[in-house]
Each structure stands twice: as C-alpha cells, then as structure tokens.
Amino acid sequence: MTEPDIPYGLQNVSTADIEAVVEVLRSAYLTQGPVGPAFERAVADYCGVPHAVATNSATSALHIACMALGLGPNDLLWTVPNTFVASANCARFCGAEVDFVDIDPRTRNISLPALQDKLKAAQRNGRLPKIVVPVAFSGLACPMAEIRALSDEYAFRIIEDASHAIGGRYRQQMIGCGEWADVTIFSFHPVKIITTGEGGMAVTRNTELAARMARLRSHGITRDPDLMDGEIDGPWHYQMIELGWNYRMTDIQAALGLSQLQRIDEFVARRSALADRYDLLLADSGLILPPRDPDCASSWHLYAIGWNEERSGLSRHDAFLQLHRAGILVNVHYIPVHLQPYYRRLGFTPGQFPHAENYYAGTLSLPLYSSLSLAQQDRVVATLHGLLGQ
Ligand SMILES: *Cc1c(COP(=O)(O)O)cnc(C)c1O
C-alpha cells in the first residue's frame, strides 16, 4: 500500500473555523458587515499596530500600498528577485519601473551591502527609488532597522512584503508592528501561516495612509464630508474622489481569518518545532539548512534547503523528480523574478543578480505545515537520506 502524498504546505482548518464561516453565511451580511472590521482590529492588535486594511489578496494590498504612497509613472520601485512576482508587479500596476537588489546568499533576503551600493550609485545618477520592498523570505525578517536608516538617508518609503511572515518577530517585536516599515503586507493564501482562502492585509502606523488604502480598496469612494466637494445631496451621498478598485475581503473570508488567528501562535510554534527537528535530523546530511538570525523569530512559512549535488550525484532537478515519485511534494521558491519572460522583455538578463540565481539553482522547499506529523517528517528525512546515499 502506498502512503498518501505529503505536500510542501497545507492549510489547517478546524471545526470551529467552519462554524465561524457558516455563522456568517446565516447572517445578514456576507460582505461589508461587522466581521471584516473585527478581523482587521484583531490582526492590528496581534501585531501591535494601530491600523489594518483587509483586502482580497496580498497582491491587491501591495497595489493599494504603492498607490497610497504616490507611486506613479517615472517612479522606481526596488525589490529582490527571490520572491513571488507580485512583490515587483505592484509597481507595474502603477505604471512605475522595477529594479532589483540581489540577495544575501546566507539569509536569502535583501543584501544590505548590495542595497547600500545601489543607493549610492542611484544617487549619483539621480535615479533613486521611491519605494523599496524588502521580502521576509520564509518568515525570516529582513534587517529592517538598517533599511529604515537607509530610507531616512535616501528618502524612500518601505513596503515590507511579509506575506510569509505573520506571527514572526524581529528585535522582540511582532512583524507588522510598524516601527520600521511604512506599510507591512500579509497574505492569507492557504499555504501561508493563516488563511482566508484568498486574502491579504496591509498594516501601518500611519493614519492617513491607512485611510487612503481603505478608500483605494473600495473604488476611491468616501463618505467623509470633510473630503467631499461642494454641496452634500443628503445622507445617502458618497463621492468618488480618486480612482480605486474593488479589492474588498468578504465577511465570509474574514470569519475564517478571525477564527484562524485564535490558533496562530500554536501554528507558528508547531512550524518552529518541526524546523528545529529538521535541523537536528539533517545536521549531517550535507544539505545547506535554512539560516538562523538572533534578531529574528521566524514564522517558518518555508523550510528551504540547498541541495547537495556532489554528495548525492543527483542534480536538484532529479532530486525534485525522485522526491515527487516518493510522494514528497517538495517545491522551489523562487524562480528569480527578473528571469520571467515579462521582465526579460523589460531588459533584465541572466547574470544580473547572481546570488538569487545561484540560490534558485539549488533550492528545494521541504514539507512544512502545522499538521505535518512526526512520522510524515521522518518519511521526508528518510527519503532524503536515501537519495543522499546515507
Ligand atoms: C503569496 C505571496 C504574495 C501574494 O499573495 P496573494 O495573497 O496570493 O496575492 C506576495 N508576495 C509573496 C512573497 C508571497 O509569498
């Protein structure tokens, strides 16, 4: 009898989660009711930040964060190649240009020296970025204090893409606390730490930014008389004062998120314990294991290893295939964004960001999720040892 496949990531939905969703389905409001704001409040309180704006995806949260920060044609946004395409695409939605900063090969996050050098060169050329998007890859925070200092020196704004990282900490504070980034973005896609099916959130300390993002999420419409032009026709009156979108999260989704949030610390603790156990069981494997950082407590979205081709005599490509054949559904994060055909057409070429490209060439994301059993983890480890001839 073959055992069931082990995916690289999986949501954890409880009976209480299902009941919370059903309760909304039986209520008066499927969307724009009381549960959306309650979920926003709960995430804001969890992160220790004043404002949260829920959206229908992290991608739309990135878009309205860029719009609220005034990103437009002729502006420049920088991010890393080792991310999901959305971290860069948000600039293109606004008609702005994208450029990339290479990663630190150890942390797999933005390289501070590369950022410093690129900022110096950009200042000389008069082409500084308006926004920098550091990505907390795998749940590990970027060096946010140093990036904040650079943002003050070079006058750029920071959107932290923490799609992987809700529940993680940096310098004893929750990721999303608003101390370093202008806006922090979370994703609630099912493979992420908590889920709403599809969904995202932007959190910030900045009251004006939060109000602007909330407006852009809903067509650019306001009901605030102070913001309206001319006479107010009556109590029904609203005005569309800028161009926005319908990026709202439904109350059905928010109910799932609010219920999931009750268990987030349990989820992160379990992921962290499984990561510690992978470290222990793979210590002598010759694989490159994920980085640790004394400034950070990772939320452990991913456990991404570097494959050892010499030790196994197998390429990463063949290791991927053999693991899949054994029912271990490892994945690869990430194909460097600048190598996507769309970005190549904008002029990016292989070799421009060597650390991101080298990292991509060898990486595999092992199964990691809160309901992964120790027996399943043992099966992953035994299969890896088998491939490595151990
Ligand atoms: C998942 C992810 C996104 C996009 O999230 P959605 O909610 O699917 O739009 C953006 N950035 C990173 C780094 C991600 O992992």
The ligand as an SDF file (V2000), in Angstrom:
LIG
                    3D

 15 15  0  0  0  0  0  0  0  0999 V2000
    1.9740   34.6640   -1.5620 C   0  0  0  0  0  0  0  0  0  0  0  0
    2.8130   35.8630   -1.8160 C   0  0  0  0  0  0  0  0  0  0  0  0
    2.2990   37.0370   -2.3840 C   0  0  0  0  0  0  0  0  0  0  0  0
    0.9320   37.1350   -2.9530 C   0  0  0  0  0  0  0  0  0  0  0  0
   -0.0520   36.7670   -2.0730 O   0  0  0  0  0  0  0  0  0  0  0  0
   -1.5550   36.6230   -2.5800 P   0  0  0  0  0  0  0  0  0  0  0  0
   -2.3410   36.7120   -1.3010 O   0  0  0  0  0  0  0  0  0  0  0  0
   -1.6310   35.2700   -3.2230 O   0  0  0  0  0  0  0  0  0  0  0  0
   -1.8430   37.7180   -3.5180 O   0  0  0  0  0  0  0  0  0  0  0  0
    3.1340   38.1340   -2.4740 C   0  0  0  0  0  0  0  0  0  0  0  0
    4.4060   38.0930   -2.0560 N   0  0  0  0  0  0  0  0  0  0  0  0
    4.9450   36.9650   -1.5330 C   0  0  0  0  0  0  0  0  0  0  0  0
    6.3580   36.9860   -1.0730 C   0  0  0  0  0  0  0  0  0  0  0  0
    4.1690   35.8170   -1.4170 C   0  0  0  0  0  0  0  0  0  0  0  0
    4.7110   34.6990   -0.9370 O   0  0  0  0  0  0  0  0  0  0  0  0
  1  2  1  0
  2  3  1  0
  2 14  2  0
  3  4  1  0
  3 10  2  0
  4  5  1  0
  5  6  1  0
  6  7  2  0
  6  8  1  0
  6  9  1  0
 10 11  1  0
 11 12  2  0
 12 13  1  0
 12 14  1  0
 14 15  1  0
M  END
$$$$
